[in-house]
Amino acid sequence: MLIDTSRWHYLKNIKSKDGINDFHDLFQPISKCKYTDHDKKMAVSWKNPSMDSTDANKTPQVIRLIRVGFLLQYRSPGPKICHYAMPTKIFYDIIQFKYKPMAWWTGLLAQYIVRPNHFLQQFIDQSRKQFQFQSPIVGLHIRRTDKQKEAKLFHIDEYMVKIKAFFDHLAKRKINIKRRVFVTTDEPHLIPQLKSKYTNYQFSHPPLKQLEAGPYTTRYSALHLKHFMRDLFLLAECDYLVVTMTSNVGRLAYELHEVIYSRTQSQHFTSMDIGYNIFGQVRNGGPWIMRAIQDCHDNTSEIHFIKGDILDSCIPLKKKNGGYRCFSRRLQKSGSLSASCVTYLLDDDRTYLDYNILDESLQSDNLYDNKYFHNDTQNACTKSSINDIKL
């Protein structure tokens, strides 16, 4: 990957007073490659149809990304990499211990791009101690300000109903713990309200002044970006998340959470609005990989699907009541199911790029020289959520 850091759009090309003027002032370099004048000449715009060429000799090597708003205008004819898919072999390996493989897959990429440098990592570690941040804990993200133009807003009581349900569920399993909640929001006045109304909860949060992200000049500042990244990583470290998935922050926190935790065999989040999705990615017309969410019986073929079955090669049935015809990997047979029996996981795209060759080169590189990848007692990749404890 090449990245032109000469004009960092986040800071709107305004020189920072906080010593943060370049991507590398907060993050580790994305690549050892340098963006040269030759690359600029060779770069092809995202919407160029040659991006999806089947001829390797015609496939552009340098793609110039455009702004997200314009990017979505050209997503329908976009390259296969935009589809809701991942390498099939990796999917079947990861589905054994990940609740949402696509969230994990996206989180891997996101985590690599925003690997904190020493300066930012030190700030995160210091903040963790300052906030008395400790697990088990629920992460609460309340997105407001300009979001009210795009999505429904929820009262703090509605969020707390979900948090209470999580702790009550643990109590029923004889897991009685202190009800800790880590709060981050762009409307800091909500935090005193939470503390005064829900006194049986222990709330931790960043300093209120650091949460002021409403004004345009505040949000797009170097100092705020440092605070935001700190809040994002701590949110992702929480055992369970209560967020809105219409928010980019809610989705990204969950994706990073899937990477940080070694096993996520149950849903580790509650969304106040829509379900988890990847903004800008679209399903193809099938076939799909799906999961049975309840026991179902196919009367025509006498096949009994059970909850949790992974089903591939699923195609929609052209009949009045809908449904799908799928292949059960457990039974090694095909059968039909109603739409209420299954949930979509991802596109079943067998032509998706295979990374076997790339894996070998990555192992010899310093890609994993990061706090979250080290195999030691501090490794966040070995974290286990209290949500997955089996008694």
N, C-alpha and C positions, 0 to 999 in steps of 0.2 A: 504494500500500500504506500502511495506517495501522498504527502500532505503539504500543502502550501501554507505555511504559517506566517507568511509575510503580511497577510491581511486577515486577522482573526475576527470573524464576523460577530462573535459573541460580544466583544467589547466595543463594537461599532467603530473600530479604528480610532478610539479615543485613548490617548496616552494615560495609563493608570498612575494614580498617586500612591498605590499600595505595593509597588514593586512587581506587579503581575501584568506583563505586557505581551507575553507569548504563551502559547500552549504548553511549552516545556517548563514554564514557571510553576505549574501545578501538577503536570502529568509526565509520566515517562514517555520517551519517544515512541511513536507508533511503529516506525520502521527505520532500518538503517539506510534505506534508499533516499536519495536526494532528488528533489523536484527541480529538474533542469529546464533550460530554455527549450531544449529539444522535446521534452515531455509536453510542454505547453503547446507546441506546434502539433504534436501527434494526438493530443487529447480530443476525444469525441464527446459531444454533449449527450447527456443521459437519454434524451428522447430519440436519439438516432437509431433507426431500425437495425443497423449492423450489429448492435449489442447482442442480439439473439441469433446471430448467424450460426449455422451448423458447420460452416467451413472454418476450421481453426485458423487458417491463414488470413481470413477476413475479419476475425474477431478482434476488436480494438484492444490494445493492451493498456491504454490509459483512458479512463472515463471521467469526464468532468461532471461532478454532481451539481445539481441546481438546488435552489431553495425548496424547502419541504412543500410549501404551498403549491409551487409549480410542479414539483415532483409527482404529486398525487394526480395531477391532470393527465399525466402520461403513464399511469400505472397499469392500465388495462392491456396495452400492447407491450408492456415491459418485459424484460428478460425473465427466464424461468427462475432465476435466483429470487425474484420478487414473490413467487408463489409460496403458499403456506406449506413448506416442505423442508426436509432435511435429509441427509444421506440415510437410506433405508437401513443399512447395517448398523449404523450408530444408533438409530432410533430403537431397534429391537434389543440392543444392548442396554440402553439407558432406561427403557420403559420398565425394567425390572425394579428400579429403585427411584424413579422420578415420577411425580404425579402428572406434571405437564412437561414432556420432553421439549416441546417447542419453546417454552419459556426458558428452560435451561439452555437450549441451543442459542437463543438470542442473547441470554445473559452472558454466555461465554464470550461472545463478540464484544458486547458492551463493556464487560469487565476488563477485557484486554485494552480497549481503547482508552478507558479512564483510569488506568493504573496510577495510583498516587505516587508522586515522586517523594523523596525523603522529607521535604518541607511540608507537604500536605499530609503525609502519613503521620508525621510527628504531631501535627495539629489535631488530627483525628484521635490519636492515642491520648493526648493530653485532655481533650474534650471528654472522652469516655470516662476518665477518672473524675474530672470536674463535675460532670453531670451525675456521678454515681450510677452510671449505666451498668446494669448487671442482669443476666438471664436467670430464670425465665422472665420474659417481658413481652408485652403486646405493643406493636408499633401502630400509632394512629396518625394518619395524614389527612388534614382537612384543607382542601383546596377551595379557595374563594376568589376574591378580587375580580379580575376580568373573566373568570370561568363562568360567572353567572349568565353571561351572554351565550354560552355554549351548552351548558348542562344544568340539571336540577341541583339546587343547593339543599343540604340536609342540616337539620338542627343538631346541636351537640348531643341532645338526648337520644337521637336516633343512632348516632355512632356508639354511644355508651350502652345501648341495648345489645348491640352485637358483641361488644367487649365483655359485658356481663355474661352473655350466653357462653362465651368461650371459657371463662373461669368457672362458671356453674357446671359446665360439662366435665371439666377436670375434677371438680369436687365430687361429682357423682361417681367418678372412678377412684375415689379416695385419695386424690392428689390435691392436697390443700397447701397452697402457696400464697405468698404475699402478692396482692393484685397490683403489679407494676405496669405502668403505661408510659411509653416514650412518645411524646407529642411533638409534631412539627407541622406548621401551618403558615400560610401567608397572611393571616389575620391574627396577630399575637394577642389581641384583647380577649380571644376565646379561652386562653389558658387560665387566667384568673377565675373565669366562670366555671371551668371544669373543676378546679381545685376547691372552690367554695361549695359547690353543689355535690360533689362526689368525694366526700371526706374519707371513705373507706378504701380509696385507691391511692397509690403512691405515684404521682406524676413526676417525670423528669423531662427536661426540655432545654433547648438552647436559650441563652439570654434573649429576652423579648425584643430588644433592639435589633438583634441579628436576624429576626424573622420578618422584618419590615420589607416585603418584596412587592408591595403594591405599586408604588411610583415607578415610572419607567426608568428614571435615572438611578433608582436604588436597585432595581432588578438587574439591569445590565451594567453592573459594576464588578470590578475584579474582586473586591472584598466580599461582595455578596456571593459570588461564584464559589469562593473558598468555603464560606459558611454553608452554602447549599450542598456542596459535595460532601462535606462532613455529615450533614443531616441525612443525606441520601444513604451513605454507607452504614450509618448507625441504624437507620430505619430497616435496611436490608438484613441487618444482623438480628433483628427481633425474631422471637419464636413464631409469632403469628402477626398478620397485618390486617388492619381494617382501613380500607382506602376507597377511592373511587377509581374505577378502571377507565373512566373517560379522561383521567389525568395522566399525562405522560410520566409524571413522577410516581404515581401509584403503580403503573405498569413496570417501570424501570426498577423500582425498589423490589418488586416481586421477582423479576427476572434475575436480579443480582442475588436475591435470597435463595433461589433455586440452585445457584452455583455454590454459594457459601455453605449450604447445608448438604451433608453427604447423602442423606436420604430424605425424601419428601414423599412419603407414600400415601399421604392424605392431603386434602386441600389446606394450604397454610395461609389462606386469606379469605376475607369477606369483602366483597365489593358492594358498595351502597347503591350502585346503579347497574352498569352493564357487566357482562362477564369478561374474562381475560381475552385480549385480542392483540394482534400486532398491527399497529397503525400503518396503513399503506399496503399491507399484504392481502392478497385475495385468493380464495379457493379456485381451483380449476373446476371443470365440470364433472370430475370423477375420472378414475376410481379414487376412493379415499380409504384411509385407515381409521377405524372406529373402535370404540370400546363399549361392551355391553354394560349398561348401568342397572340392569335387573335381569332376573331369570326370564327367558322367553322360549317358547316352543314353536317350532315350525311344523304345522300339521301336514304340509304337503310332502315333506321329506323325513318326518319323524326325527328331526334333529333337535336336541335340547341345549340351548345356549345358557350359560350361567353368568351371573354378574361378575364382571372383571375380565371376561374373554376378550382377547385382542383379535380383531377382525380386519382382514385386509381385502383388497380388490373389491371394495364395496361400491356398488353402482345403484342409483335410484331406480325403483321399480315404476314402470309406466302403468300404474293402475290407480283406481279412484282413491283408495285409502293411503296411497304412497307406501313408504317403507323402502327397504334395501335388500339386495342380495349380496351376501358376504361370504368370505372364506374364513372358517374358524381355524386358527393355527393349533389350538388344543385338540380339536377333533379331526383336523385334516380333511374337512368336508365343507361343502358349500350349502347354504340354506338361506331362507328369507326371514326378515325380522321387520316388525313395525317400527316406525320412526321413534316411538316413545321408548323403545328398548335400548337405543344406542346413543352415543355422543360422538361427535366428530373430533378426531385428533389432529390429522394433517393429511395433505395430499399424498397419495400413493404414487410417487413419481420415481420410477426405477432408473430414469435417465439423469437424475440429479448428480451433481459432481461428487465423486468418491475421493476421500482424503487419505487413502492408505499410503500413497507415496509421500504426501506432504507430512504425515505423522513422523516418518523417519527423520526428516530434516529438522522438525521442531524439537525432537528429543535431544539433538546435538547442539541446539541453539540455547540462548539464555532466556527463552520465552517465559519460563516459569520462575524467574528470579523476582519473586513478588511475595509479599506477606501471606497472601491468600492461597499460594500454591505450595509453600514449604511443608514438608512432611515432619513437623515437630509438634510439640504440645501447644504451640500458639496458632497452629494451622486452622483457619476458619473453615476450611473445606471439611474438617472432621466434625464440625458442629452437628449436634443432633437436637431437634426440637422436642420440647416436652409434649408437643401435640402428637408425636408418633410413639410415645412410650406405651409398651404393651405390658399389662399387668397379668 
